[in-house]
Amino acid sequence: MADRKKYAHIASDMIFSIAGVVVMNAVIQLFIYPSFNRTLGKDRYGDAITVMSMVAVVGIGFGIGLNYSRMVMSAKKRDVKGDYNIFLLIAWALCVPAAFLTVKVFLSEYTTTELIYIIILMIVTVTRYYSDAEYKLNMNFKRYFVFYLCITLGYCAGMPIFFKTGNWFAPLIIGEIAASAYTAIRGRLYKDGLLRPSEYFRDDLRSGSLLSLSYVADTLIQNGDRLLLSLFFKDGSMVTTFYNAALIGKVIALLTTSLNSVLIGYLSKFDGKLTKKFFNLIALALIVVGVVATAGCFVVSHIFIKLFYPDLYEACRPYFLIANAGQVLYFISSTILVVVLRFAAEKYQMYVNVLYAVMYLAIVPVMTLKWQIWGLAVGILIVNLLKYLIVYVIGITQLGKRLKERTNEVTDKQDFDVFVR
């Protein structure tokens, strides 16, 4: 009976965690982005996608990096005081040069006002992605759902401004601010310690820097498809075509954040051990999930794009299978990396993502220049498959070393309890 309650609690956490992201993405993909596409047109919408990609690189990279670092420090039972508030201010400062880089490299024309909007959007995005640490630290996934609901309502509240002025930044900025404000008011994340450094400040800075750089590299590569097309061909319509061809797979990949939020929350509370047998089971299960998800994305893409982006359907149709397969592989490789991070040092996350970036830069740009969208799609599939295999090898190797250092063994039942303790 006790085990049933534990497993029911896990299921409840996952449902609330995923539901929030699903609601948010449903509004984005069914209402906001189609509205952007219709109002801005294929070329301008492609430029907006490119800017949003750079915002994601900075926002997700620094936000999730600091988020996961704080979770790791929590697992070590450390009182971090105001360390991560200080790190967040540093991340905000780095948004300014990042915004300048975005407009200089990817936009042929821009105004000072647009530059300011990009800076603001980057800052509030970093803050939002860091803010969800509040719910993982407290294992409060009902509030996590409300957190995502705040984002969604904020996006919707900003759409009248977009329809009236054409300012697509407005709904996104309002949504990110709404979620962070909810966390600041209802949570303790920003209140504990304020800006007072802890005795572990240097260690926390090292951890936060490593994970932030790791996630910036990872997110840069994840958004590299749009950035490469924009950089090489200066064609907003080509960016729009590939983005929508891989759209359903990208939505699945976004679920990585929510699933990993639950996963890392439970792993950070776990004091026991994993075995090679159970790790192999996780790896195999992820492969099965990947195959099923790819098939689902292929079918849904035909229906979704035809309904909501009818003007793009014929251009996107040839790329549905290969483009979505690459995104799903990214999803499963990111999930297994979170598991590996539980028993391997943070530096391995950095190693994996740097190696992934090197492989990506060695393979994808060359294939993109030679075969355009086809080359891009196949190249992404190859590097994500290689990433999964590398993470698996590192995981099984590091787990073997850990188990050799310990004399106590655990049963298969105890292994499964990693998710419920």
MARMARDO-56840 format. One line per field, with one value per residue (C-alpha): chain; y, z, x; residue in three letters. Coordinates in nm, 3 decimals, always signed. Each point is the difference from the previous one (the first is absolute). Layout:
<bafis>
unit: (A:...)
yy: (Y:...)
zz: (Z:...)
xx: (X:...)
code: (ALA:...)
</bafis>
This chain:
<bafis>
unit: (A:A:A:A:A:A:A:A:A:A:A:A:A:A:A:A:A:A:A:A:A:A:A:A:A:A:A:A:A:A:A:A:A:A:A:A:A:A:A:A:A:A:A:A:A:A:A:A:A:A:A:A:A:A:A:A:A:A:A:A:A:A:A:A:A:A:A:A:A:A:A:A:A:A:A:A:A:A:A:A:A:A:A:A:A:A:A:A:A:A:A:A:A:A:A:A:A:A:A:A:A:A:A:A:A:A:A:A:A:A:A:A:A:A:A:A:A:A:A:A:A:A:A:A:A:A:A:A:A:A:A:A:A:A:A:A:A:A:A:A:A:A:A:A:A:A:A:A:A:A:A:A:A:A:A:A:A:A:A:A:A:A:A:A:A:A:A:A:A:A:A:A:A:A:A:A:A:A:A:A:A:A:A:A:A:A:A:A:A:A:A:A:A:A:A:A:A:A:A:A:A:A:A:A:A:A:A:A:A:A:A:A:A:A:A:A:A:A:A:A:A:A:A:A:A:A:A:A:A:A:A:A:A:A:A:A:A:A:A:A:A:A:A:A:A:A:A:A:A:A:A:A:A:A:A:A:A:A:A:A:A:A:A:A:A:A:A:A:A:A:A:A:A:A:A:A:A:A:A:A:A:A:A:A:A:A:A:A:A:A:A:A:A:A:A:A:A:A:A:A:A:A:A:A:A:A:A:A:A:A:A:A:A:A:A:A:A:A:A:A:A:A:A:A:A:A:A:A:A:A:A:A:A:A:A:A:A:A:A:A:A:A:A:A:A:A:A:A:A:A:A:A:A:A:A:A:A:A:A:A:A:A:A:A:A:A:A:A:A:A:A:A:A:A:A:A:A:A:A:A:A:A:A:A:A:A:A:A:A:A:A:A:A:A:A:A:A:A:A:A:A:A:A:A:A:A:A:A:A:A:A:A:A:A:A:A:A:A:A:A:A)
yy: (+0.000:+0.237:-0.072:+0.070:+0.339:+0.076:-0.094:+0.190:+0.305:-0.034:-0.027:+0.308:+0.198:-0.096:+0.082:+0.347:+0.063:-0.106:+0.155:+0.347:-0.026:-0.156:+0.282:+0.264:-0.160:-0.059:+0.374:+0.084:-0.242:+0.029:+0.373:+0.213:-0.128:-0.045:+0.358:+0.116:-0.186:+0.143:+0.358:+0.022:-0.213:-0.284:+0.211:+0.222:-0.297:-0.180:+0.296:-0.011:-0.374:+0.073:+0.263:-0.233:-0.267:+0.227:+0.099:-0.372:-0.056:+0.266:-0.047:-0.378:-0.029:+0.221:-0.056:-0.380:-0.007:+0.194:-0.194:-0.342:+0.121:+0.107:-0.342:-0.168:+0.218:-0.084:-0.369:+0.073:+0.158:+0.341:+0.334:+0.213:+0.323:+0.273:-0.163:-0.072:+0.343:+0.143:-0.242:+0.100:+0.367:-0.101:-0.189:+0.310:+0.207:-0.256:+0.044:+0.343:-0.117:-0.306:+0.228:+0.213:-0.318:-0.111:+0.316:+0.040:-0.358:-0.101:+0.316:+0.208:+0.285:+0.084:+0.295:+0.103:-0.081:-0.356:-0.040:+0.109:-0.243:-0.285:+0.087:+0.006:-0.326:-0.172:+0.123:-0.107:-0.337:-0.074:+0.088:-0.220:-0.307:+0.044:+0.064:-0.352:-0.123:+0.115:-0.285:-0.268:+0.092:-0.024:-0.284:+0.209:-0.088:+0.135:+0.347:-0.091:-0.038:+0.343:+0.139:-0.111:+0.119:+0.347:-0.006:-0.104:+0.267:+0.261:-0.095:+0.027:+0.334:+0.141:-0.111:+0.302:+0.218:-0.209:+0.018:+0.377:+0.089:-0.300:-0.017:-0.375:+0.052:+0.125:-0.327:-0.194:+0.254:+0.024:-0.379:-0.044:+0.282:-0.146:-0.336:+0.148:+0.241:-0.291:-0.178:+0.310:+0.064:-0.356:-0.167:+0.026:-0.029:+0.369:+0.082:-0.232:+0.172:+0.282:+0.104:-0.142:-0.250:-0.329:-0.179:-0.219:+0.297:-0.107:-0.358:+0.119:+0.242:-0.280:-0.232:+0.272:+0.111:-0.352:-0.091:+0.337:-0.024:-0.358:+0.091:+0.308:-0.228:-0.261:+0.251:+0.176:-0.329:-0.081:+0.331:-0.023:-0.115:+0.335:+0.198:-0.182:+0.045:+0.368:+0.050:-0.193:+0.086:+0.321:-0.148:+0.037:-0.227:-0.287:+0.042:-0.009:-0.317:-0.206:+0.128:-0.108:-0.331:-0.090:+0.177:-0.301:-0.157:+0.327:+0.004:-0.354:+0.113:+0.286:-0.258:-0.098:+0.297:-0.108:-0.371:+0.080:+0.238:-0.289:-0.237:+0.225:+0.090:-0.365:-0.078:+0.292:-0.152:-0.351:-0.132:-0.350:-0.155:-0.084:-0.323:-0.066:-0.221:+0.276:+0.260:-0.228:-0.036:+0.379:+0.029:-0.266:+0.151:+0.338:-0.155:-0.158:+0.332:+0.169:-0.234:+0.035:+0.378:+0.038:-0.195:+0.211:+0.326:-0.103:-0.066:+0.305:+0.231:-0.073:+0.084:+0.296:+0.191:-0.048:+0.140:+0.289:+0.086:-0.096:+0.238:-0.185:-0.361:-0.091:+0.155:-0.179:-0.342:-0.165:+0.063:-0.121:-0.338:+0.083:+0.340:-0.135:-0.305:+0.231:+0.195:-0.314:-0.129:+0.327:-0.055:-0.349:+0.087:+0.296:-0.220:-0.268:+0.276:+0.118:-0.354:-0.018:+0.336:-0.155:-0.226:+0.168:+0.329:+0.319:+0.021:-0.292:+0.209:+0.262:-0.264:-0.149:+0.330:+0.133:-0.324:+0.023:+0.357:-0.108:-0.283:+0.231:+0.267:-0.262:-0.170:+0.215:+0.326:-0.189:-0.211:+0.308:+0.193:-0.297:-0.123:+0.289:-0.119:-0.370:+0.024:+0.185:-0.262:-0.303:+0.165:+0.073:-0.361:-0.131:+0.222:-0.067:-0.374:+0.034:+0.207:-0.268:-0.270:+0.214:+0.077:-0.368:-0.103:+0.269:-0.101:-0.371:+0.065:+0.247:-0.214:-0.298:+0.201:+0.120:-0.347:-0.130:+0.263:-0.126:-0.331:-0.001:-0.125:+0.086:-0.213:+0.065:+0.127:+0.250:+0.109:+0.081:+0.197:+0.265:+0.160:-0.016:+0.069)
zz: (+0.000:+0.088:-0.333:-0.185:+0.166:-0.091:-0.365:-0.011:+0.134:-0.278:-0.261:+0.143:-0.010:-0.361:-0.103:+0.155:-0.134:-0.355:+0.002:+0.058:-0.293:-0.222:+0.074:-0.066:-0.325:-0.116:+0.027:-0.164:-0.292:-0.055:+0.053:+0.048:-0.265:-0.272:+0.073:-0.032:-0.331:-0.147:+0.112:-0.059:-0.315:-0.074:-0.023:+0.304:+0.201:-0.094:+0.138:+0.320:+0.033:-0.035:+0.276:+0.224:-0.058:+0.132:+0.294:+0.073:-0.013:+0.265:+0.202:+0.015:+0.013:+0.305:+0.160:-0.009:+0.078:+0.324:+0.069:-0.021:+0.185:+0.290:-0.003:+0.016:+0.295:+0.167:-0.036:+0.186:+0.283:-0.036:+0.110:-0.306:+0.152:-0.270:-0.230:-0.283:+0.019:-0.064:-0.288:-0.148:-0.004:-0.184:-0.256:-0.049:-0.075:-0.261:-0.181:-0.125:-0.216:-0.105:-0.135:-0.188:-0.153:-0.107:-0.193:-0.156:-0.127:-0.087:-0.080:-0.309:+0.143:+0.358:+0.215:+0.345:+0.134:-0.136:+0.162:+0.336:-0.037:-0.070:+0.312:+0.213:-0.147:+0.068:+0.362:+0.081:-0.174:+0.208:+0.312:-0.093:-0.068:+0.327:+0.189:-0.042:+0.239:+0.269:-0.082:-0.042:+0.331:+0.181:-0.217:-0.044:-0.349:+0.050:+0.029:-0.290:-0.209:+0.119:-0.091:-0.361:+0.004:+0.091:-0.305:-0.222:+0.132:-0.034:-0.364:-0.070:+0.183:-0.228:-0.328:-0.029:+0.005:-0.282:-0.211:+0.045:-0.041:-0.165:+0.296:+0.039:+0.297:+0.223:+0.065:+0.060:+0.247:+0.191:+0.029:+0.133:+0.253:+0.122:+0.085:+0.175:+0.196:+0.120:+0.122:+0.168:+0.185:+0.097:+0.036:+0.198:-0.288:-0.012:+0.365:+0.174:+0.038:-0.247:-0.118:+0.291:-0.120:+0.182:+0.114:-0.311:-0.238:-0.204:-0.033:-0.094:-0.254:-0.153:-0.021:-0.135:-0.258:-0.123:-0.035:-0.153:-0.263:-0.062:-0.056:-0.209:-0.230:-0.001:-0.067:-0.267:-0.184:+0.059:-0.164:-0.252:-0.281:-0.027:+0.069:-0.270:-0.263:+0.089:-0.001:-0.321:-0.223:+0.149:-0.085:+0.261:-0.196:+0.012:+0.378:+0.025:-0.215:+0.205:+0.333:-0.079:-0.153:+0.333:+0.213:+0.161:+0.081:+0.156:+0.219:+0.112:+0.068:+0.214:+0.221:+0.099:+0.235:+0.183:+0.015:+0.114:+0.261:+0.165:-0.055:+0.141:+0.292:+0.105:-0.079:+0.216:+0.298:-0.057:+0.228:-0.144:-0.301:-0.363:-0.160:-0.355:-0.057:+0.081:-0.197:-0.305:+0.048:-0.001:-0.316:-0.182:+0.110:-0.138:-0.339:-0.014:+0.098:-0.274:-0.275:+0.106:+0.036:-0.347:-0.160:+0.189:-0.101:-0.367:+0.002:+0.209:-0.212:-0.312:+0.181:+0.207:-0.268:-0.254:+0.246:+0.157:-0.263:-0.329:-0.198:+0.122:-0.027:-0.345:+0.076:+0.338:-0.095:-0.140:+0.324:+0.261:+0.079:+0.000:+0.171:+0.283:+0.053:+0.070:+0.258:+0.177:+0.022:+0.165:+0.252:+0.105:+0.012:+0.229:+0.231:+0.039:+0.066:+0.300:+0.141:-0.053:+0.174:+0.318:+0.048:-0.219:+0.069:-0.156:-0.224:-0.206:-0.098:-0.129:-0.181:-0.169:-0.120:-0.119:-0.192:-0.136:-0.115:-0.171:-0.182:-0.098:-0.138:-0.186:-0.165:-0.020:-0.159:-0.276:-0.079:+0.015:-0.248:-0.239:+0.023:+0.175:+0.203:-0.078:+0.110:+0.316:+0.095:-0.060:+0.175:+0.313:+0.007:-0.015:+0.276:+0.238:-0.046:+0.073:+0.310:+0.136:-0.049:+0.165:+0.303:+0.035:-0.007:+0.256:+0.220:+0.005:+0.054:+0.286:+0.161:-0.007:+0.173:+0.265:+0.074:+0.040:+0.265:+0.211:+0.168:+0.061:-0.271:-0.060:-0.120:-0.319:+0.216:+0.168:-0.342:-0.106:+0.321:-0.144:-0.134:+0.313:+0.305)
xx: (+0.000:+0.284:+0.169:-0.324:-0.024:+0.361:-0.054:-0.329:+0.185:+0.261:-0.274:-0.171:+0.326:+0.063:-0.355:+0.012:+0.351:-0.082:-0.349:+0.138:+0.240:-0.267:-0.246:+0.265:+0.115:-0.355:-0.068:+0.334:-0.038:-0.375:-0.044:+0.311:+0.244:-0.266:-0.107:+0.360:+0.032:-0.321:+0.070:+0.375:+0.022:+0.241:+0.317:-0.053:-0.123:+0.323:+0.197:-0.208:+0.074:+0.371:-0.010:-0.205:+0.263:+0.276:-0.222:-0.041:+0.377:+0.060:-0.320:-0.004:+0.379:+0.057:-0.341:+0.006:+0.374:-0.050:-0.320:+0.166:+0.309:-0.218:-0.166:+0.342:+0.099:-0.330:+0.080:+0.326:-0.206:+0.166:-0.144:+0.070:-0.142:+0.011:+0.256:-0.242:-0.163:+0.347:+0.057:-0.336:+0.106:+0.318:-0.210:-0.217:+0.310:+0.112:-0.333:+0.111:+0.296:-0.203:-0.275:+0.255:+0.145:-0.348:-0.087:+0.346:+0.029:-0.355:-0.199:+0.069:-0.207:-0.097:-0.096:+0.124:-0.346:+0.023:+0.342:-0.142:-0.290:+0.244:+0.203:-0.314:-0.130:+0.333:+0.006:-0.355:+0.054:+0.312:-0.200:-0.297:+0.213:+0.186:-0.325:-0.135:+0.272:-0.243:-0.237:+0.266:+0.163:-0.334:-0.138:-0.315:-0.117:-0.352:+0.150:+0.226:-0.317:-0.119:+0.343:-0.047:-0.359:+0.129:+0.229:-0.290:-0.237:+0.274:+0.057:-0.373:-0.023:+0.269:-0.159:-0.236:+0.313:+0.146:-0.316:-0.017:+0.369:+0.170:+0.241:+0.056:+0.234:-0.283:-0.190:+0.323:+0.140:-0.328:-0.026:+0.356:-0.046:-0.331:+0.160:+0.303:-0.221:-0.213:+0.314:+0.139:-0.329:-0.098:+0.339:+0.324:+0.247:+0.093:-0.064:+0.247:+0.334:-0.078:+0.349:+0.202:+0.264:+0.036:+0.313:-0.035:-0.008:+0.304:-0.119:-0.349:+0.147:+0.206:-0.301:-0.230:+0.257:+0.070:-0.367:-0.092:+0.274:-0.102:-0.365:+0.086:+0.201:-0.275:-0.279:+0.207:+0.026:-0.367:-0.094:+0.282:-0.228:-0.177:+0.316:+0.199:-0.272:-0.026:+0.377:+0.075:-0.296:-0.151:-0.338:-0.273:-0.235:+0.252:+0.025:-0.379:-0.022:+0.246:-0.127:-0.355:+0.110:+0.165:-0.262:-0.168:+0.336:+0.112:-0.310:+0.086:+0.357:-0.135:-0.167:+0.356:+0.004:-0.315:+0.084:+0.351:-0.138:-0.182:+0.291:+0.271:-0.224:-0.028:+0.362:+0.118:-0.187:+0.133:+0.274:+0.022:+0.172:-0.073:+0.122:+0.118:-0.302:-0.245:+0.197:-0.010:-0.375:-0.037:+0.212:-0.203:-0.332:+0.107:+0.081:-0.347:-0.158:+0.203:-0.122:-0.364:+0.031:+0.155:-0.283:-0.253:+0.170:-0.004:-0.374:-0.093:+0.218:-0.204:-0.322:+0.121:+0.190:-0.278:-0.254:+0.192:+0.263:-0.171:+0.219:+0.311:-0.121:+0.137:+0.340:+0.028:-0.142:+0.318:+0.191:-0.251:+0.157:+0.370:-0.038:-0.216:+0.224:+0.294:-0.199:-0.122:+0.357:+0.096:-0.280:+0.110:+0.370:-0.075:-0.207:+0.265:+0.256:-0.205:+0.012:+0.377:+0.047:-0.140:+0.303:+0.266:+0.180:-0.139:+0.308:-0.131:-0.301:+0.242:+0.208:-0.305:-0.139:+0.336:+0.060:-0.354:+0.067:+0.322:-0.177:-0.284:+0.233:+0.205:-0.298:-0.314:+0.127:+0.182:-0.306:-0.226:+0.214:+0.005:-0.361:-0.183:-0.303:+0.057:+0.362:-0.101:-0.262:+0.227:+0.296:-0.207:-0.120:+0.358:+0.142:-0.293:+0.043:+0.373:-0.079:-0.231:+0.265:+0.271:-0.219:-0.084:+0.368:+0.093:-0.291:+0.070:+0.373:-0.046:-0.267:+0.234:+0.272:-0.245:-0.125:+0.356:+0.063:-0.287:-0.036:-0.376:-0.228:-0.364:-0.286:-0.193:-0.288:+0.230:+0.124:-0.352:-0.051:+0.237:-0.314:-0.212:+0.214)
code: (MET:ALA:ASP:ARG:LYS:LYS:TYR:ALA:HIS:ILE:ALA:SER:ASP:MET:ILE:PHE:SER:ILE:ALA:GLY:VAL:VAL:VAL:MET:ASN:ALA:VAL:ILE:GLN:LEU:PHE:ILE:TYR:PRO:SER:PHE:ASN:ARG:THR:LEU:GLY:LYS:ASP:ARG:TYR:GLY:ASP:ALA:ILE:THR:VAL:MET:SER:MET:VAL:ALA:VAL:VAL:GLY:ILE:GLY:PHE:GLY:ILE:GLY:LEU:ASN:TYR:SER:ARG:MET:VAL:MET:SER:ALA:LYS:LYS:ARG:ASP:VAL:LYS:GLY:ASP:TYR:ASN:ILE:PHE:LEU:LEU:ILE:ALA:TRP:ALA:LEU:CYS:VAL:PRO:ALA:ALA:PHE:LEU:THR:VAL:LYS:VAL:PHE:LEU:SER:GLU:TYR:THR:THR:THR:GLU:LEU:ILE:TYR:ILE:ILE:ILE:LEU:MET:ILE:VAL:THR:VAL:THR:ARG:TYR:TYR:SER:ASP:ALA:GLU:TYR:LYS:LEU:ASN:MET:ASN:PHE:LYS:ARG:TYR:PHE:VAL:PHE:TYR:LEU:CYS:ILE:THR:LEU:GLY:TYR:CYS:ALA:GLY:MET:PRO:ILE:PHE:PHE:LYS:THR:GLY:ASN:TRP:PHE:ALA:PRO:LEU:ILE:ILE:GLY:GLU:ILE:ALA:ALA:SER:ALA:TYR:THR:ALA:ILE:ARG:GLY:ARG:LEU:TYR:LYS:ASP:GLY:LEU:LEU:ARG:PRO:SER:GLU:TYR:PHE:ARG:ASP:ASP:LEU:ARG:SER:GLY:SER:LEU:LEU:SER:LEU:SER:TYR:VAL:ALA:ASP:THR:LEU:ILE:GLN:ASN:GLY:ASP:ARG:LEU:LEU:LEU:SER:LEU:PHE:PHE:LYS:ASP:GLY:SER:MET:VAL:THR:THR:PHE:TYR:ASN:ALA:ALA:LEU:ILE:GLY:LYS:VAL:ILE:ALA:LEU:LEU:THR:THR:SER:LEU:ASN:SER:VAL:LEU:ILE:GLY:TYR:LEU:SER:LYS:PHE:ASP:GLY:LYS:LEU:THR:LYS:LYS:PHE:PHE:ASN:LEU:ILE:ALA:LEU:ALA:LEU:ILE:VAL:VAL:GLY:VAL:VAL:ALA:THR:ALA:GLY:CYS:PHE:VAL:VAL:SER:HIS:ILE:PHE:ILE:LYS:LEU:PHE:TYR:PRO:ASP:LEU:TYR:GLU:ALA:CYS:ARG:PRO:TYR:PHE:LEU:ILE:ALA:ASN:ALA:GLY:GLN:VAL:LEU:TYR:PHE:ILE:SER:SER:THR:ILE:LEU:VAL:VAL:VAL:LEU:ARG:PHE:ALA:ALA:GLU:LYS:TYR:GLN:MET:TYR:VAL:ASN:VAL:LEU:TYR:ALA:VAL:MET:TYR:LEU:ALA:ILE:VAL:PRO:VAL:MET:THR:LEU:LYS:TRP:GLN:ILE:TRP:GLY:LEU:ALA:VAL:GLY:ILE:LEU:ILE:VAL:ASN:LEU:LEU:LYS:TYR:LEU:ILE:VAL:TYR:VAL:ILE:GLY:ILE:THR:GLN:LEU:GLY:LYS:ARG:LEU:LYS:GLU:ARG:THR:ASN:GLU:VAL:THR:ASP:LYS:GLN:ASP:PHE:ASP:VAL:PHE:VAL:ARG)
</bafis>
